[in-house]
């Protein structure tokens, strides 16, 4: 009988979460490197270069790959011969491991978990509790699959109860375009088929922790119907031309994973969950011989790709920005921003809306006139950093506030990730503003452009407070210009047509 010590289990959870915060799984890095070599879309190639450069910087600096350091999800297979030398429950031990990892002084991770989700949504400040799934199995070890799942990709999860005769391929191909780019492609799709509603979702989530092996699978050929379906879906999804960050290109998914389970004769449950560019997971087994140490990858395992600003990028002084300057930008332009900007995301926008509803103005010291807002919730700084990793959050969540911000505050431009929805687009066109896109999955790289940071309002909101950042050559792309031209519409459409005309590109 194996004895698992409480201290060893907690330490293993904490160490693994720190490890995956700054080390991408190498299978993802190799697959993304291959996608970079094959990519023909300049915009997508630039985005992938930023993600790969960011990844290597994080591996070197031991800082988070993404500012969204995720909600912790753990799958445990506990051997029935295991004895626990513990006074805490397994859930409490996992939570203690999470707490230690996220509050680790040398690499503070962002606390993103809010309690009372339907009402007060108060941040728990230590990223607990984790979501833990247990399975009792024969044996005398504890197998752990652990992930830190970002909110942007989690929010794109889809589920349906299909009729038994419905086509899985048709449902997936209809549903993927509805996910937009907020899940930060290229990444991986996990699909669960069968069981019950909750079983399908669990299978989709757990499948995301599998090794990326689509290239190897195609090379050896499928050996069963599920593998045939994986290949078919991977090729057809990439043929949509969505591409990296939704800008149009050859690689939207790097792999498609499918788990299935017997189901009721009247049912065909199907779930689909994407993994983003901040793919973070680890697998290890505790056998009673102490805490686990995960292998440290070599920097030579990363592709020799170093992102550099486009030589044709326009330099923009944020401190002298005017609507007339914004009007000169064209969708697709690369910009390098320098000067001061303000930040704000969901909670800050809601609080501003509440102030206006009560007839009050903006907080003292907050002035958006002729300014740019950055949708971000940064990681706390360590050592000599001005700010920790500070990549963009999904812009569509701010769409319902965009008319208010543009009409009432003097704001003239916004920075986020992925596409804007119809409500946001209409407000941008109406007010002749602009929406700029930073690359999701390049948070540490972006943070190096931030020279100074200070909280100017709503400090109690933590990472959702309003900050003022002073930036130097912060890279962004004009996604929606003042005339309403939108690269998230034109880019994928252009590349879908190119792929259709040249089918060899889809492989």
N, C-alpha and C positions, 0 to 999 in steps of 0.2 A: 504493500500500500504506500502510495506517494503522499508526502505531507507538503502542502503549499503554504509557506509562511506569509502572513499578512503583509509584512514589510517588503518582501520580495515582489508580491503581486502589485502593490501600490507603486513601488519604484519602477517596475517594468512598464506600467501604464504611463507614468510620468515621463520616463526616458523616451519611450516610443513617440509620444506626442511632441516632445521637443525635436526629436529626430526628423519626423515627417514635416515639421513646420518649415525646415530649410533644405531638406534633401528630397527632390523629386524621385519617385521610383525610376530606375534606369530604363525599364522597358518603355516608359512614357517618353523619356528623353531621346532614346534611340528612334522611336516611332516619329516623334516631332522633328528630329533631325532629318529623317528621310523625307518627311513632308516638306520641309524647307528646301531641300535639294530639288524636289520635283515641282514646287510651286512656280507658276508663271505669272500670277497676278502680282504686280508691284506692291499694291497696298497690303495684300495678304502676306506677302513675303516679308515686308517691313514689320508687320505685327508679329509674325512668328519669330523673327530675329530679336525683337524686344523681349518676347517670352523666354527664349533660349538664353539670351544674355542675362536677363533677370535671374533665371534659375541658377546659372553658374555663380553670379554675384552672391546669391543667398547661400549657396553651398560653401563659398569662401568665407562669407561674413557671419554665418550662423544667425541669420535674421529671416523673418517670415517671407515665404514666396508671395503671399497675398496678404493685404491688410485684413481681409476677412479670414480669420484663422479657424472659423468653422464651428459647427456643433458636433460634439464628439459622439460617434456611433460605434458600439462595440458588439461584435458577435462572439459569444463564448461557447465552446464545446467542452464541457466539464466531464472528465472521466468518472465513472461511477465508483471507481476504487480510490478516488482522491479523498484525502482527509485535509481539512482546512485547520491550520493553526492560527486562528483569527478570532477576534472579538467583534468585528464589524461585519455587516452583511456584504455580499458581493457588490451590490449597488453602491453602498457607502465606500467600499474600497476603491471602486472605479472612480467615484466622485473625488475622493481624496487625491488620487493620481492626477486627475484633471486639474484640480486646484493647484497642486504643486507645479505642474507643467506650465500653466497659464500665468502664474505669478512668479516664475523663475526670473530673478533679477537680471541676469546676463542676457536674457532673450525673452522679454515680456511679450506675451501674446494677447491679442485683443479679446476682451470679454464681450461677447455678443449675445449672451442668453438672457432673455427677459422672462420673469415670472409673472403670473396673473395675465396670461396672453390675451384674454378677451377684454381686459379693462385697463389696469394701471400700467402694465408692461414695464415693470421696474427691473432694471438690469441687476443681475445677481452678483456682478462684479468679479466673479472668478470662473465664469463659463460653465459652472455646474447648474443643473445636473446633466449627466450624459444620458444618452438613450442606449439601453443595454438589452440585448437579446440572448437568452440562454437555451442551451440544448444539453441534456444529459445523454452521454454516449458511453459505450463500453470502453474501458481503458483506465490508465492511471496517470494521465497528463491533463493539462488545461491548455487548449488551443485558443489563441486570441487572434481575431481579425479586427483591426481598429482603424477608423478613418476620422478625419476632421472635414466635415462636409460644408462647403460654402453655401450661403443663402441664395446667391444668384442662380446657381445651378439647381439647388433644391426646389426653388420656386417654380421651375419649369417642369416639374414632375407631372406626368399625365397618367390617367387611369380610365379604363372603359370596361363595361361588361358587354362583350360582343355576343352576337348570336353564334351558335356552333358552326353555321355555314359561312360566316363572315370571313373575309380575307384579312389575315394579319398584316400582309404587305401593304394592302390598301390603307388600313388604319394608320400604320406607321408613316406612310408617305403623305397622308393627309395631315397628320398631327405634327410632324417635325417642323414644317414651315411656321406653324402656329407658335412654336417655342421661341421664335426670334433668335437673337444672338446674346441675350442676357445671361446665357449659361457659359459664355466665353469659349466658343469653339476655336480651334479643333480640340476635341476631347473624345470621350467614350460614351456610348449609350448602353445602359443596362436595361434589359427587358425581362420581365417575369410573365410567364404564361401558365394559367391553370390555377388549381387550388381554389381558394376563395379570394375575396377582394383583398383582405389584409395579407394573405400568403403571397399573392402576386406582387404586391408592393415590396414585401420583404425580400423576395427572390430578386427583384430588379435591383434593390439596393445592394444586396450581398454580391451580386454578379459583378458590380463595379470594382470589387477588390481582386478580381482575377487578373492574371498576367495578360498584357497586350500581345497578341500573337497573330494578328490578321495577315501580315506578310508571310509568316511561316505557314499558316493555314492555306493560303492561296497557292504557295509553292508545292505543298504535298498533296493538295486536293482534299475536298470534304469527304468524310467517312460516314456521315449520317445526315438525316434530314435537317437537324438543328444547325449543323455546320453549313449546309447548303443555304439555309435561311440567313445565317449570319453574313455570308459572303454577298448574297443577293441584296440584303438591306444596306450593307456598307457601300456597295457600288452605286445603288440607286440614290441613297442619301447624298453621297458626294456629287452625283450628277445634278443635284439641285443647284449647285453653284453658290451656296450660301457662303462658304469659305471662312477663313480666320476672322473672328470678330464680326462676322456678318458682312464683310466688305466685298465679298465675291472672290471666288477662287476654287482651287481643286480639292482642298482638304477641309471637309466639315467634320467628319468623324475619323478617328484613327482606328477604331475597332467597335464592333457591336457584340455584346455578350448576351446570351440568352440562357436562363434557367427555366425549367418547366416542372410541372407537378400534376398528377391526376386531378381531374375536376368533375363536377356534377355533369350529368348528361345534358342538362338544359343550359349549361353555362360555358362561356369561354372568357374568363377574366384576363385582362392584359394590362400590364403596368410598364411605364417607360420612365427612367430617371437618367438624366445626363450627369457626367462628371466633367468638371470645367478644366481650364488650363492649370489650375492649382490642384491637380490630382494628388491627394495625400492619403496614403494608407500603408499599414505595416502588418505583417503576419509573424507571430512567434509562438513558441510552445514552452510552457513551464513544466518542468519535470521534477521539481523538488530540490534542484541543485543550485538554487539562488536566483537572483534577478537576471533578466536576459539583457544581453548587450547586442544591439543590432549592428551589422557590418557597415563600415563607413566607406562610401564609394570614393573612387579616385577622381580628381578633377579631369584627368585625361579621358574619362568616360564621356564627357560632354563634347558635343560637336564644336568644331573650331568656327564658331559664329559669334561675331561681335557687332552689335547694333551701333550704327552711327547716324546722326541726323542727316536728313536729306539735304544735299547741297543747295537745292532750290527752295528750301523752306523759308517762309517769310518770318522775319523777326518782328515781334509785336511788343510794344511798351504798354503794359496794362495800366500804368499810372496816367497815361494821356489818351486812353482809348475813348473813342466817340462813336455814336451811331453811324456817322459817315464813314469811318474806317471799317466798321463791321460790314457795311454794305458793299465794300470792295472785295470781301472774301467770296470765294467760289467753292462750292461743294467739292471735296477732294483735295483742297489746298492743305499742305503741311505747314503748321505754324510752330514757332518756338516762342513761348510766352515768358516775359520777364516783367517783374514788378510785383504789386500786391493784389491778391484776390481773396475773396471770402469763401468759406465752406458752409455747407448745410445739407442735410439729408432729411429723411422722413420725419423724425421727431421735431427737428428745428422748424421745418416747413409747417407742421401742424400747429406748433406753438405760435408762429407768426400769424397764421390764419385765425387762431383764437384771439390774439391781440387785436387784429383788425375787426373781428366780429364784435368785440366789446367797445369799439370806437377808439382804441388806443393805437399808438404808433409803434414803430420799431424800438427795440431796446436802445438805451443810451450807448453811443459809440458804434452803432451799426448803421451804415449808410451804403446802400446798393447803387446809388446813382452812377451811371456809366461804368458799372463794374461787372465783373465776371464772378459767378458762383461755381464752386467745385463740389460736386456730389461725392463726398468722401467721409469715411469714419476711420481715421488713422490709428495705427498702433502707437502706443506710448513710446517715446524715445528712450534709448539707453546710451550710456557713455557720452560721446560728443555729438550725438545726432541732434539736429534741429527738430526732427519728427521721425517716427518709425515708418515702416512701409505704409504707403498712402496711395494706393491705386483707386480707381473710380468705382463707384457702385452703380447698379442698374438704373438708368435714367427714367425708365417708364414709371417707376414708383412715384416720381415727382410730377408726372403729367397733370394730375388734377390740381396741382398748385401753380402750374406754370402761368396761366392767365393772370392769376392774382399777383404773382411776383413781377411779371412784365408790366402790368397795368398800374400797379400801386407803389412800386419801390424804385423804379428807375433802372432796374437791371437790364443789361443789353446782351448778355451771352451766358451760356451755361456749359459746364464740362461734366461728362459722365461716361458711361460705357453702354454699348449696344444701341439699338434703334429707339426712336420715340414713337409713341402711339398716336392715334388720330387726334386726341384732345391736345396733346402737347404740340404736335405739328401745326395744328390750326392756330394755336396761340403764337407760336414762333413766326409763322407767316404773317399773321395779323399785325404784329408789332415790329416786323422786320428785324428780328433778333437773329441770333445764330446759336446753333448747338454744336459744340466741339466734342470730339471723342478721344479719350485716352485709352490705352490698351489695357484691358482687364487681364490680369496674370503677369503684370510687369510692375508690381507695387514698389519693390525695393529700388528698381531702376528709376521710377518716377520720383521717389522720395529724395534721390540724390540731387534733384533740381530744386528742392525746397531748402532755402538758406536760413529761414527764420520762421517761427511759429508762435502764436499766442492766442489764448482763448479771449474772445471779445464779448460773448453772450452765452447764456444757458449752460454755465459750467456744470450744473447738476446732471446734465445729460451725458456726461462722460464723452465717449468717442463721437456722440451725435451733437455735441456742442457746436457753436459757430466759432470757427478759428479764422484768424487772418494769417495767410501764408505769404511769405516773400519768396518768389521763385526766380530762377534764372534758366532760361532756355528749356522750359518745360515743353515736351513734345506732345502735340495734339494734331488731330485731323479735323477739318471742317466737315462735319457729317450732314448738317442741314444749314444752308445759307439763307440770307435774308430774303431771297426770292423764292424760297421753299424747295429748292433742289435738294434731293436726299440720297446720299450714297448708299444707304441701306436698302433703297429700292432699285437704284440704277446698277449697283455693283453685282449683286446676285443675278439680276436679269441678264446682264451682259455675259456673265460667266456661264450661266445655264445654257445660253445660246451657243457659246464657244464650245462647250463640252458636247452639246448635241451634234454640232457639225464635225467635231473631231473626237469620235467615241474612244479613241486610244487614250485620250487624256483621263477618262473616267477610271481607268485601271491603275 
